Amino acid sequence: MNPSQKFLSRLGLKDHENIEEKINKPAETDNPRRSFLKKSALGGIALGSSVMLSPYEELIAQSTQKVRRYSSPSDLKITDMRYCVTTVLGRTAIIRIDTNQGIYGLGEVRDGADPRYALMLKSRILGQNPCNVEMLFKSLKQFGGQARQAGGVCAVEMALWDICGKAYNVPAWQLLGGRYRDTIRIYADTPESADLEQFKERVKFRTVDQGYTWLKMDVSIGVLRNIPGTMVNSKFWGSSLAQWSGDYMSYANAKHPFTGIQPTEKGLEILAKRVADVRAVIGDEIPLSTDHYGHFDLNNMIRLGRSLEKYRLAWVEDMVPWQYTQQHKTITDALETPTLTGEDIYLLENFKPLIDSHAVDIIHPDLASSGGLLETKRIGDYAEEKGIAMAMHQAGTPVSFMANVHCAAATQNFLALEHHSVDLPWWEGLVKTTDGRKLINKGFAPVPLSAPGLGIELNEEELKKHLHATDKSYFAPTTEWDEKRSHDRTWS
């Protein structure tokens, strides 16, 4: 027996090829051998070191060189939170949560929301172990509200899963219970053009060249505003019928039952023709969803929905505000086309009335508003039990996009994920994948099969080109948010 064989024999090992197995399964060794192997693996036998000269020690070193050493998860502590604001979708903030072991996590405050929604949470998580994701989420969720008011809580939750995955060297989907799929189907907006031939070319580019297999289009009364005889009571609200801008008493802030606007038969015909033209170009095989109809009541929404039924839409989206559960159910019962809502709903508890009453056929959470990865999976799982499918709304940077990819991979009743920046040439370049995969490949997002956490890191050079004009800071110190100045318990 040669020296190396004698050494391996004392360790209870037959040959060098089963050393790694013993290191990975220390419980199968006795105490002395477990201690040696543990110290060798965690301490990191120095390859090529002048201290390690004997043949059998070099053999051990070669056998352990691929053992990965990432962190000691139980000793992780949050040390900082910083941010930058990008121009994606007008204004979208990315946060970074740092730890005492050099591991950091990325999250995103939903498009159009203030990064201060996240920064106010910093003092409440400093010093905490980021791997206690659910516990931290339960302590923070009281500070979130509906729609973009949830942006801070969701951003932190995303970043915590990113850290946790890196600490344990597994993808985020693995921490959610495993994956159902290796690729995530994406749906994209239909391209715009008044010229039919140009529109056909753009659709061909979207479906053939870019590879998208699911499209969505707007069917808005906004296109009727300059056409006489198409609407009742629209002039009272002004000529723009702007959906997002205006004071508290403007059309933009008037909920659907309170405007008194009605499309006429002529108006409905024009909107239906708009859908017919798109369907004629894309064919029957590609699912086509619709959105952004305008602010008018459920009776007229039913009229519109019925005028579009022959085009076999994948869904009609947000026909009335999500809070009106009974109105959604009335519309759903009246139409054969699937109905959908949910992009502004925060937490499972607020999805439950819609799901329990089957008020919609499909739920549509935005992970940057619904509560983050785990809460959104819980929402999907609850809907699945009731026979309701889940599509996912997403209109942000690649950070929230990847958070959605992991959640979609882990949720069985998932249909498709929205991508709102298909035609933004620099969007994908804001990040680099840590395993070399493409972020998007022919209309599908490959799921990271081995990359830990979210599976991305920031491309700082590109990101700095797209900082918002009102805030050019780039992950600058945020010490003014370090001090906690309130007692947060919500009960006595």
N, C-alpha and C positions, 0 to 999 in steps of 0.2 A: 504494500500500500504506500503510495507516494505521499509527500507532506500535505498537499492540498486535499487529498482524499481523507487523510487522518483528521485534518481540521474540520472538514465537512461532516465526518462521522461523529465527532464530538458534539456537533450541533444537531445531530439527528437527521442530516440531509444526505441523500444518496448521491446527488451530483449538482452542479451549479445551475442546472436548468429549472430546479424547483425552489430556488431561493426566493424569487419574487413571490411565488405562491405562499410561502411561509410568512413573508413579510405582510402580505395582504390579508392573511388569516392567522393572526398571532394567537388566537384562542386555541389553535390546534397544536401549539408548542408548549413545552413546560416552562416554568418561570425563568430559569437562567437563559434559555434560548430566546424567550420572548423579550427579556430585557435587552439582550444583545441586539436582536433584530430591530427592536423599536428605536434604540439609541442610534443604530446605524442609519435607519431610514430617516428619522426626524433630524438627526444631527447632520446628515448629509456627508457620507464618506467622500473625502476630497479626492477627486479623480486626478491622477497625475501628481499628487502631492509627494514631496520628498520624504514625508513621514511614512508613507505606505510603500514599502519596498518588497515585501515577501510575496511569493507567487500566489498563495492562497488569499492574502489580503487584497491583492490586485484583482483576483477573481471575484471576490465579494463586491469590490468597487464597480467592476464592469456590470455585474448583475443588478446593481441598485441605481445605475445612472439614470434610468428612466422613471424612477419613483418621483411622483410630483409632490411638491411641498408648497402649499398655498398660504395657509394661515392657521391660526388656532381660533376657530370660530367662537368658542365660549369666552374668549378674552377680547373679542372685538368691541370697540367703543366708537360712537359717533363723535367726531371732533369738530366738524365744520359743515356749513351749507353755503354754497355760492351759486351765482346764476349768470346767464347772459340772455339777451333778448334778440331774437332773430326777426327777419322780415317775412317769414313764412306765414301765409294767410293773413297778411297785414301786420300781425304782431303776435309772436309765440315765444315764450320763455322756456329755456332749458335750465334745470338745476343740477348741481353736483353735490352729493353728500360724501364727505371724506371720513376716514376712520384712522385709528391709531396704528394700523398695520399696513398702510399704503394702499389698501383696497378702496375704491370709490364706486359710487353708483350714480347712474344718470336717470333723471325723470323729466317730465314735461308738464308745464302749466298750460292748460287747454288754450287753444287759439283764441286770441282776443281778451284773455284774462290777465289780470295784474300779477306779476311775480310776487307781490307782497302777500298774496294769499298763501304762498309757500313760506316766505321768509318769516312770517309771524309764528310759524310752527317750530322754527329752529331752536328756540330756548326750551321747548318742550321735549326735544329728542337728544340734545347734547348729553353725552355721557352714557347714553343707552346702548344696548347691544342691538345692532341693526338686524340681526337674524331673528329676533322676536317680532316678526312682521305683524302677525295677527294682533298681538297684544298692543303694539304701538299704534296700529290702525284703529283699534277700539278706543284708545285714549285720544286720538286725533279727530275721529270722524265727526265729533260734535262741532268742529270748526268749519265743516263743509256745508254747502247749501246746494240748491238745484242749479243745473247748467254750469256756467263758468265759475260760480261761487265754490264749486267743488274742486277747482283746479289745483289748489295747493295741497290738499289732502291726497289727491290722486297722484300728483307729481312725487310726493314723498314715498307713497306706497310703491310706485314703479322703481324708484331708486333703491329702496330697501331690498326688493327682490333681485335687483341687479347685483347688489353687494352679496346677498346670501348665496346666489348662484356661484359667484366668483369664489366665495369662501369655501364652499363645498365642492367646487369644480364640476358643477352640473348646470345644464341649461335651465332657465326659469320654468319651462313647461314641465320638467321633471319634478320640480318642487310642488307643482299643482296637481300631481298625481299621474303624470305620464301623458303621452300624446296619442291622438287618434289618427293623425295624418302627417305626412311629410312635406306637403305643400299647401299653401293657403290661397284659395281663389280670391281674386281681387275684382271689384267692380269700379268702373270709371265713368266720369261724365261723358256724354256724347259731345263731340266737337261742334262748335257753332259756325254757321255760314249762311248768309241769305241766298247765295248762289247754289243751286241744286247740284251742279256738276262738281263744284268745289267741295260741297258737303260730302258727296259720294267719295271723293278722293280722301278726305279727312277721316271718314268712317273706315275706309279700307286701311289707312295707316294705323288707326286705333285697333282694329280687329286682326288684321293680317300681319302687319309689321310689328306693332307693339304686343299683339297677342292677347288682348283682353277679350274675355268670353262673356262678360256681363256688363251692361251699360245702364246709365241712369240719365234722365233728362228732366228739365224744368218745364212745367205746363202752367205758366203764370198768367194771371189776368193783366200783368204788367204789359204784355204784348198787345193788349186790346186798348190801351189808354188813348191812343190817337186815332182809333177807328170808330167813327160814328155808329150809334145803334147797337153797340156790343155790351154795354153795361148800364145798370140802373143805379143812381145815387153815387156815382164815383166822383163827380165834379165837386161835391161837397168837401171831399178830402184833399183836393188839389190835384195837380196834373201828374205828379211823380209816382204816387202810390209806392213810395220807397219802403222797403221791408225793414231796414235796419236803422235809419236815421230819423230823428224827430223828437219833439218834446213829449212830455208825459201824455198829453191829450192828442197826439198825432195818430195818423193811420198806423204807423209802425208799432205803436204801443197800444192799439185798440185790438182786443181779442176778437176772434172771428164772429161771435154772435152779436157784436155791438157796433158793427159798421153800417149795416143796412144795404151793403153793396150786393147786387145780383147780376150774374151774367145773363144776357138775353139768349134766345135761341141762336141768333146770329153769332154771338160770342162763343157759345158752346161749339158751334160748327167749326169756327176758326181754330179753337184749341184742339178739337178732335182731328182736324186736318193736319195740324202740326205733328201729332203723334202718328197719324197714318203715313205721313211722308218719311218719318224716321223708320218706322216698321218696314216700309217698302224697300228702303235702302239696306237695312241690316238683315232682313229676312226673318223667318219665324223661329229659327233655332236659338238665336241669342236672347237670353232674358233681358227685358227692358223694364226698368222701374221708373216711377215718376215722383216729382217732389215740387215744392214751392208754388202752390196754386194761388195764394193770396188770402186775404182775410175776409171770408164771407161764411155764412152760417151753414149748419149741417144739412139743411134741406137742399140748398144749392150745391153743396159738396156731393150729395147723393145724385143730383141731376148730372153733375160733371162726371162722377164716377160711372154712371150708367152709360153716358155717351162714349166712354173710352173702353167699355168692356170687350167689344169685339176685337180689340187689338191684343188681348191676352197679356196684360201687364203682369210683371213679377210681383209688383205691389204698388199701392198708392200710399204715400208717406205723409204723416203729420197733417192730416186733413183738418183737424181742429187741435187746439192745445192739449198736451198730454194729460193735464189735470182733469179733463172732462171725460171720465171713464164711461159714463152712461151714453154720452154722445158718440164716443168711439164705438161702443157696442151697437148703437142704433145704425151707424153707417156700415159696420161690418155685417150686420144681419141683412142689410138692404142690398149689398153688393156681392157679386160672385168673384170679383177681383180681390186678392189678399190685401189686407190692411196692415199698416205698420206704424209704430211710434216708439220713442224712447231715448233719443239722443240727448235730451236735457234732463233725464231722470237720475237722481242721486240715490243710491242704495237699493238693495233688494226689497226692503219694506215698502218702497214707493212704487216698485214694479208689481207687487203682489195683487193690488186691486184689478189692474188690467189683465193680469195672467189668470187669476182665479175666476174672473167673470167671462173669460174668453172675449174680451172687448176688442182685441186685435188678433190677427192671425200670426204675426211675426213681431218679435221684440227687436229693438234696434239700439242697444246701449252704446254710448261713446265712453270707452274705458277711461278717458281723461275727465269724465264727469260722473260715471256710474259708481266709482269707488276703487278703481284700480284692478289689478289682475285677478286676485282671489275673489273679490266681491263680484266681479263681472262673470267669472266662472260659476259662482253660486247662483247668479241670476239666470244664466243659461241652463244650469242643471235643474233649477226649479221650473223653468218654462218647459223643459224637456219632459218632466213628469206629467205636465198637463197637455202634452201633445202640441206644443208651440215651438216653432223654429226660432233661431237667432241669427240675424245679420248684424254687422258691427259698423258703426259710424266712426270715421277717422278723418280728421282734417288738420294734421299737424306736421311736425318734423319726423325724420326717421326714428327718433327716440320713442315717441308714442306709437309709431307704426310698428316697431319691433315688439313693444309691450303687447300690442294687439295680436301680433303673429303668435307669440307664445300662448296667450290666452285662447286664441282660436284653435291652436293645435291640441289643447287640452280639453276642449269642450265638444261633445259629440254632436249636438244639434245645430252646429254652425253652418251657415250657408255661404256668405261672402263678406269680404272686408272692403270698405270704401277707401279709395286712394284719391285724394283731392288735389294732388300736385303733379298729375301725370305729365303735363306739358311744361313743367319747370325744369329746365335742363340741368341746373346745378343742385337740385334737391337731393338726389342720391349721394352726391359727393360730399354732403355735410358730415357723413360718417364713413368709417371703414369697418367692414366685417372682420371679426377676429379669427375667423376660420377660412377666409378667402372666398367664400361663396358670394354670388350676386345677391344684392338686396331684393331685386325683382327680376324674374326671368320669364318672359313671354306671358305676362298677365297673371303670374303666380309668384308668391313669395316663398322661397325655400325655407323650411324650418331648420334652425341650427341644430344639428344632431349631436354635436359634442361641445360647441363653444359655450363656456360658462356664462351665467347671468343672461343679459339680453343679447349678448353676442356681437356687440358693436363697441367702437370707441370713436371719439370725435375726431374729425379731420380739422384741426385747428386752423390751418392755413385757409381752407375754404370757408369755414364758419365765420372767420373774422371779416370776410368780404361781405357778409350778409347780416351784420348787426344793425339793429334799428337805429334810425337817426337820432331819436330822443334819448337813447341810452347806449353809448358805445363801449361801456365797461365790459370787461371780459373776465368773468369769474374773479372779480375783485373781492377783497375782504368785506365781510358783512358783520363786523363786531357789534354794530349798533343793535343787532337782533339777538345778541347772546343772552341778555338778561330777561328772565321770566318775571313778570310784574303782576300776575293775577292768580287767583285760586280758581281752578277750572272745573271742579266737581259740579255736576248738574243736579245733584239731589242733596237733601239735608238728612 
